[in-house]
Amino acid sequence: MKPFDANGIFQPTADARDLRRLAVKGVGATMFSSSFSLGIQIIATVVLARILAPQDFGIVAMVTTFSLLLVNFGLNGFTEAVVQREEINHSLVSNLFWINIGVGTLLTVGFAACGTLLARFYENPKVIPAAVGISATIFVTSTSVQHLALLKRAMRFSALSANDIVARVAYVGVAIVAGLMGWGFWALIAGNVAQLVSQSIGAWILCRWLPGRPRRVPGTASMVRFAVNIYGRFTMNYFARNMDNLLVGWRFNAQALGFYKKAYDLFALSASQLVSPLTSVAVSALSRLNPASAQYKRYLLNALAVTALVGMGVGANLTLVGPDVIRLLLGPGWEEAGRIFTFFGPGIGIMLLYGTHGWIHLSLGRGDRWLRWGMVEFAVTGTLFVLALAWGPVGIAIAWTASFWILTIPAFWYACKPIHFGVQPIVVAVWRYVAASVMAGLAAFAIIGTIPVLRAPTTAMEAAVNILVKSAVFETIYVGAVVLLHWGYAPLSQFAGLLREMVSRPSLTKRPASVTTANEALAP
């Protein structure tokens, strides 16, 4: 893709008539990419958990608790600035590119130099070389931020998904080979570097754009301010979501953090596989609609309903089978991670819904409000962590679950306030799925307790049987509860239709454009 014409003006790839098709296809591509990446990640987890020690994962987690904040400079901020802005040109994006490269270089050198401080904090000397190695990921990431953002603005999500898959394969291949060679925690670091190098090379190949020299261009300052607000919000969210690793690693040890991290990874996996991949699609689409229109609000409600249908079902199901999944994937010796995950489970579904409130802030261009809400989130979550630390990793898991249930409704109320859209329609759109998941989860738990074949697994085969039987019982009850609470099959029919459209081939003919078509294009 060549994003700019001879005059340096961004060239959109589709008009309003194509917006719905690109949005739905983008959802399909990102969901396929996420599913494929999940399969690759499962393979990596199965292999690496058997050739590396929990301490290896713990050491890398100690370092990445801080490094990922710096890796995401620009990736969270400049990406949204490019996607959300009404008009951009070659010079504006070039300025953002050089700002990103300059800051990325400084952060890389600075983080490598801070390895000694981190080692003193954790009282673990292995943190020093780990910090030096992982610092390379900061610079590598900064080289492709604008290229990836331009692809997202053009809604080239299929290309982005393919690039992500290739990068994920690079991580798995390098990490496993290095692990088999006895590299220990260096295997995980090498995999991370390989993944980001692959992603950057792919971005430059897919987006044929070379940055120009930096120059004074109107709009640069406003884009940087917007990006700073978004990154500030990301920073607040990041500290809230990594304070747990910091506290567990500081209060306990690398092994305890290794167990906790694997339980948390399964907890967060649902968000990374469902909501995170859809954010770029949703923001790109919502940003092109009038926020005051009924079509914007209808799209938002439909998107939240679909998220709730899938998310609440996935969350309750994982609550039932999570310990079995950990036993199947990680093997013996990781039972403590399964016990910790039991307390994460009830927060999965509501976490997925909570994550979508950011779509509203971004599509409205209100990074400042998102930043302010991030401060509230940090204060609430951090307080719960400190109060729960006395109960160890299990207490931190309970704090996570409680935080999402406390924050979700206030978050949507605050996000929708600029468009005078109350929280009541959102509650109406999703409450039946929440109720269905609770009803089905309790009923399935009672039924599962009466099935003799289901017991604490001692082998991978027993864990697999547990997962299949428990999931079949739960999903059957959940679908029935959804139908009962909606007095019909409408939600299931809508979801099935959306799936069919995701995988269908584009039509060779287009219906005539109209105002209704353009505005209603995104309603699933």
VOMARMAR-211310 format. One record per residue (C-alpha): residue number from 1; chain; x, y, z. Coordinates in steps of 0.05 Angstrom, whole numbers, m for minus. Example, Ala and Ser with C-alpha at 12.3 -4.5 7.8 and 13.67 -1.06 7.14 Angstrom:
BEGIN
seq  mol  x  y  z
1  A  246  m90  156
2  A  273  m21  143
This chain:
BEGIN
seq  mol  x  y  z
1  A  0  0  0
2  A  24  70  m18
3  A  m13  114  33
4  A  0  183  2
5  A  m10  212  m67
6  A  40  257  m104
7  A  17  317  m63
8  A  28  280  3
9  A  m47  273  19
10  A  m72  208  49
11  A  m113  167  0
12  A  m172  130  31
13  A  m184  62  2
14  A  m259  62  7
15  A  m319  108  9
16  A  m377  106  58
17  A  m411  50  18
18  A  m352  4  33
19  A  m346  22  106
20  A  m390  m34  133
21  A  m357  m87  89
22  A  m287  m66  110
23  A  m307  m63  183
24  A  m339  m132  183
25  A  m282  m161  143
26  A  m234  m128  190
27  A  m268  m162  249
28  A  m265  m228  214
29  A  m191  m220  197
30  A  m172  m199  267
31  A  m212  m254  299
32  A  m179  m306  253
33  A  m111  m277  268
34  A  m125  m278  342
35  A  m150  m350  339
36  A  m89  m372  298
37  A  m42  m334  345
38  A  m77  m367  404
39  A  m62  m436  374
40  A  11  m416  364
41  A  14  m388  435
42  A  m14  m453  463
43  A  40  m492  427
44  A  93  m446  455
45  A  64  m450  525
46  A  61  m526  524
47  A  133  m532  500
48  A  166  m475  539
49  A  132  m494  605
50  A  166  m562  599
51  A  236  m538  580
52  A  240  m475  623
53  A  232  m467  698
54  A  180  m422  732
55  A  238  m378  754
56  A  256  m363  682
57  A  186  m337  669
58  A  189  m298  734
59  A  255  m263  717
60  A  228  m241  649
61  A  164  m218  682
62  A  204  m176  731
63  A  236  m139  673
64  A  177  m134  626
65  A  135  m105  683
66  A  174  m41  669
67  A  198  m49  596
68  A  129  m58  565
69  A  110  12  588
70  A  167  40  546
71  A  156  m8  488
72  A  86  21  481
73  A  108  93  475
74  A  81  115  408
75  A  46  49  396
76  A  m6  75  444
77  A  m15  148  426
78  A  13  162  357
79  A  m26  104  329
80  A  m92  133  352
81  A  m71  202  330
82  A  m61  177  258
83  A  m124  134  257
84  A  m172  184  290
85  A  m150  250  257
86  A  m197  274  202
87  A  m141  293  153
88  A  m67  274  153
89  A  m10  283  104
90  A  60  257  90
91  A  95  313  129
92  A  53  304  192
93  A  66  229  195
94  A  140  240  180
95  A  146  286  240
96  A  112  234  284
97  A  160  181  257
98  A  223  219  277
99  A  195  238  345
100  A  180  165  357
101  A  250  143  335
102  A  284  196  378
103  A  245  180  441
104  A  251  105  428
105  A  327  110  425
106  A  332  149  490
107  A  285  101  526
108  A  325  41  501
109  A  391  67  528
110  A  358  90  593
111  A  324  24  607
112  A  388  m16  595
113  A  424  28  645
114  A  370  17  697
115  A  383  m58  702
116  A  424  m50  765
117  A  368  m12  800
118  A  317  m66  782
119  A  364  m120  807
120  A  370  m85  874
121  A  295  m76  879
122  A  281  m150  865
123  A  346  m174  900
124  A  361  m217  839
125  A  425  m205  799
126  A  398  m242  737
127  A  353  m182  725
128  A  412  m140  701
129  A  428  m179  636
130  A  353  m191  626
131  A  341  m116  626
132  A  397  m104  576
133  A  370  m157  529
134  A  297  m136  532
135  A  315  m62  521
136  A  325  m77  447
137  A  250  m87  440
138  A  238  m14  456
139  A  277  13  396
140  A  253  m41  348
141  A  180  m25  363
142  A  190  49  350
143  A  212  36  278
144  A  143  11  254
145  A  91  51  293
146  A  71  98  237
147  A  71  44  184
148  A  24  1  225
149  A  m20  62  240
150  A  m27  79  166
151  A  m48  8  151
152  A  m101  13  206
153  A  m126  80  180
154  A  m134  48  111
155  A  m170  m10  145
156  A  m121  m61  116
157  A  m135  m109  173
158  A  m124  m172  133
159  A  m53  m151  118
160  A  m41  m131  190
161  A  m68  m198  214
162  A  m22  m236  168
163  A  37  m195  193
164  A  19  m210  265
165  A  15  m284  252
166  A  84  m286  219
167  A  113  m246  278
168  A  81  m294  328
169  A  111  m354  291
170  A  179  m321  294
171  A  172  m313  370
172  A  153  m385  380
173  A  206  m414  334
174  A  263  m374  364
175  A  241  m383  437
176  A  233  m458  431
177  A  299  m469  394
178  A  336  m425  445
179  A  301  m461  502
180  A  322  m529  476
181  A  393  m502  471
182  A  392  m488  546
183  A  388  m412  543
184  A  340  m407  602
185  A  306  m340  609
186  A  346  m315  548
187  A  302  m359  505
188  A  241  m316  522
189  A  280  m251  510
190  A  305  m276  442
191  A  234  m295  423
192  A  208  m226  441
193  A  262  m191  400
194  A  250  m237  340
195  A  175  m224  342
196  A  183  m148  340
197  A  237  m149  286
198  A  191  m192  243
199  A  132  m146  255
200  A  173  m84  237
201  A  200  m114  172
202  A  130  m136  152
203  A  101  m67  166
204  A  152  m33  121
205  A  138  m84  65
206  A  62  m77  70
207  A  63  m1  75
208  A  109  27  21
209  A  124  93  55
210  A  190  128  69
211  A  189  185  120
212  A  212  253  97
213  A  255  303  134
214  A  223  333  197
215  A  195  403  184
216  A  147  453  215
217  A  78  432  196
218  A  11  458  225
219  A  m23  403  264
220  A  39  369  291
221  A  32  399  360
222  A  m41  381  366
223  A  m28  309  345
224  A  29  304  396
225  A  m17  331  451
226  A  m70  280  432
227  A  m18  225  432
228  A  9  246  500
229  A  m62  243  529
230  A  m71  173  501
231  A  m3  150  525
232  A  m17  181  593
233  A  m80  141  598
234  A  m43  79  576
235  A  9  93  630
236  A  m44  97  684
237  A  m75  33  659
238  A  m7  0  653
239  A  12  16  724
240  A  m55  m11  748
241  A  m46  m74  708
242  A  26  m87  727
243  A  26  m66  800
244  A  5  m138  814
245  A  69  m166  784
246  A  110  m113  821
247  A  78  m129  889
248  A  81  m205  881
249  A  153  m204  857
250  A  173  m155  913
251  A  135  m188  970
252  A  147  m261  951
253  A  197  m289  900
254  A  208  m306  827
255  A  175  m374  833
256  A  111  m345  864
257  A  111  m292  809
258  A  119  m347  756
259  A  57  m383  782
260  A  17  m319  788
261  A  39  m295  719
262  A  16  m358  684
263  A  m52  m354  718
264  A  m57  m280  699
265  A  m37  m295  627
266  A  m96  m342  619
267  A  m141  m289  652
268  A  m117  m234  605
269  A  m115  m280  544
270  A  m189  m271  532
271  A  m183  m196  528
272  A  m122  m199  482
273  A  m157  m249  436
274  A  m226  m215  434
275  A  m228  m142  453
276  A  m158  m118  437
277  A  m158  m141  364
278  A  m226  m109  353
279  A  m207  m42  381
280  A  m172  m17  317
281  A  m232  m39  275
282  A  m283  m8  322
283  A  m246  58  330
284  A  m232  64  255
285  A  m306  53  240
286  A  m336  95  297
287  A  m290  153  281
288  A  m323  159  213
289  A  m393  166  241
290  A  m426  227  272
291  A  m424  215  348
292  A  m491  251  356
293  A  m526  206  306
294  A  m572  148  323
295  A  m530  105  277
296  A  m468  115  321
297  A  m505  95  384
298  A  m539  36  350
299  A  m472  10  325
300  A  m442  18  394
301  A  m499  m20  428
302  A  m498  m76  377
303  A  m422  m83  385
304  A  m429  m85  461
305  A  m484  m137  456
306  A  m442  m183  413
307  A  m382  m173  460
308  A  m426  m191  519
309  A  m454  m253  485
310  A  m386  m280  471
311  A  m348  m251  530
312  A  m394  m272  586
313  A  m398  m343  557
314  A  m323  m348  551
315  A  m312  m320  620
316  A  m359  m367  657
317  A  m334  m427  617
318  A  m261  m412  633
319  A  m279  m405  707
320  A  m302  m477  705
321  A  m245  m506  663
322  A  m187  m459  678
323  A  m149  m505  726
324  A  m157  m562  677
325  A  m131  m518  620
326  A  m69  m501  660
327  A  m58  m574  677
328  A  m65  m593  604
329  A  m20  m538  577
330  A  34  m531  631
331  A  38  m602  657
332  A  53  m625  728
333  A  83  m576  778
334  A  38  m517  759
335  A  m22  m534  802
336  A  m14  m471  843
337  A  m25  m430  780
338  A  m91  m467  770
339  A  m113  m452  841
340  A  m98  m378  831
341  A  m136  m376  766
342  A  m199  m400  800
343  A  m204  m331  832
344  A  m190  m295  766
345  A  m246  m331  729
346  A  m308  m291  752
347  A  m276  m227  727
348  A  m263  m249  655
349  A  m330  m232  624
350  A  m338  m165  657
351  A  m266  m148  640
352  A  m282  m157  566
353  A  m341  m109  571
354  A  m301  m59  611
355  A  m247  m57  558
356  A  m295  m31  505
357  A  m308  36  539
358  A  m243  61  509
359  A  m274  56  439
360  A  m320  114  457
361  A  m264  160  483
362  A  m220  146  422
363  A  m275  153  370
364  A  m295  220  401
365  A  m223  244  401
366  A  m226  255  477
367  A  m160  227  499
368  A  m161  277  556
369  A  m223  246  587
370  A  m195  176  577
371  A  m132  198  614
372  A  m173  226  672
373  A  m212  161  677
374  A  m147  123  677
375  A  m127  159  740
376  A  m192  137  774
377  A  m180  66  751
378  A  m109  67  778
379  A  m131  93  845
380  A  m186  41  854
381  A  m147  m18  829
382  A  m83  1  866
383  A  m121  8  932
384  A  m153  m61  923
385  A  m84  m91  909
386  A  m53  m62  972
387  A  m112  m86  1014
388  A  m109  m156  984
389  A  m33  m167  986
390  A  m37  m199  1055
391  A  m73  m258  1023
392  A  m17  m269  972
393  A  m27  m281  897
394  A  m97  m307  909
395  A  m116  m241  942
396  A  m89  m202  883
397  A  m131  m245  836
398  A  m193  m229  877
399  A  m176  m155  875
400  A  m172  m157  799
401  A  m241  m189  794
402  A  m272  m140  843
403  A  m242  m79  807
404  A  m276  m94  741
405  A  m344  m106  773
406  A  m337  m40  811
407  A  m313  3  752
408  A  m352  m20  691
409  A  m417  20  698
410  A  m383  84  721
411  A  m334  78  663
412  A  m389  75  610
413  A  m427  132  644
414  A  m366  177  641
415  A  m347  157  570
416  A  m417  170  542
417  A  m427  237  578
418  A  m401  281  521
419  A  m453  253  473
420  A  m509  256  525
421  A  m520  181  521
422  A  m539  151  588
423  A  m514  85  615
424  A  m584  54  618
425  A  m586  33  544
426  A  m519  m2  554
427  A  m543  m39  615
428  A  m606  m60  576
429  A  m563  m85  518
430  A  m519  m130  561
431  A  m553  m150  626
432  A  m586  m212  599
433  A  m519  m241  578
434  A  m490  m227  647
435  A  m550  m261  679
436  A  m547  m320  631
437  A  m473  m332  646
438  A  m485  m331  722
439  A  m545  m377  717
440  A  m510  m426  670
441  A  m446  m424  711
442  A  m481  m442  776
443  A  m524  m496  743
444  A  m464  m526  707
445  A  m423  m527  771
446  A  m478  m564  807
447  A  m486  m615  751
448  A  m411  m625  742
449  A  m405  m644  815
450  A  m450  m704  803
451  A  m410  m733  744
452  A  m363  m786  772
453  A  m314  m785  714
454  A  m295  m713  729
455  A  m242  m709  782
456  A  m178  m671  795
457  A  m136  m690  734
458  A  m69  m725  742
459  A  m55  m734  668
460  A  m63  m690  606
461  A  m116  m738  579
462  A  m159  m731  642
463  A  m152  m655  638
464  A  m175  m656  565
465  A  m236  m699  582
466  A  m254  m651  639
467  A  m250  m591  592
468  A  m293  m623  538
469  A  m347  m648  586
470  A  m350  m585  629
471  A  m352  m540  568
472  A  m407  m581  534
473  A  m450  m578  597
474  A  m440  m503  607
475  A  m448  m481  535
476  A  m513  m521  528
477  A  m542  m487  590
478  A  m515  m419  570
479  A  m546  m420  501
480  A  m612  m442  532
481  A  m609  m386  583
482  A  m595  m334  529
483  A  m655  m358  489
484  A  m699  m358  550
485  A  m681  m288  573
486  A  m689  m259  503
487  A  m753  m297  489
488  A  m725  m322  424
489  A  m665  m336  380
490  A  m653  m265  356
491  A  m584  m256  389
492  A  m559  m323  363
493  A  m586  m309  293
494  A  m552  m241  293
495  A  m486  m271  315
496  A  m490  m327  264
497  A  m505  m276  209
498  A  m445  m234  229
499  A  m400  m296  226
500  A  m425  m313  157
501  A  m411  m243  132
502  A  m341  m244  162
503  A  m321  m305  120
504  A  m361  m290  57
505  A  m328  m264  m5
506  A  m342  m192  m26
507  A  m398  m183  m77
508  A  m379  m163  m147
509  A  m436  m113  m149
510  A  m452  m57  m102
511  A  m520  m28  m87
512  A  m527  47  m98
513  A  m502  92  m43
514  A  m551  131  m1
515  A  m549  171  63
516  A  m582  113  100
517  A  m532  63  73
518  A  m472  104  93
519  A  m496  120  163
520  A  m524  52  179
521  A  m468  14  147
522  A  m436  m8  212
523  A  m497  m34  248
524  A  m486  m110  253
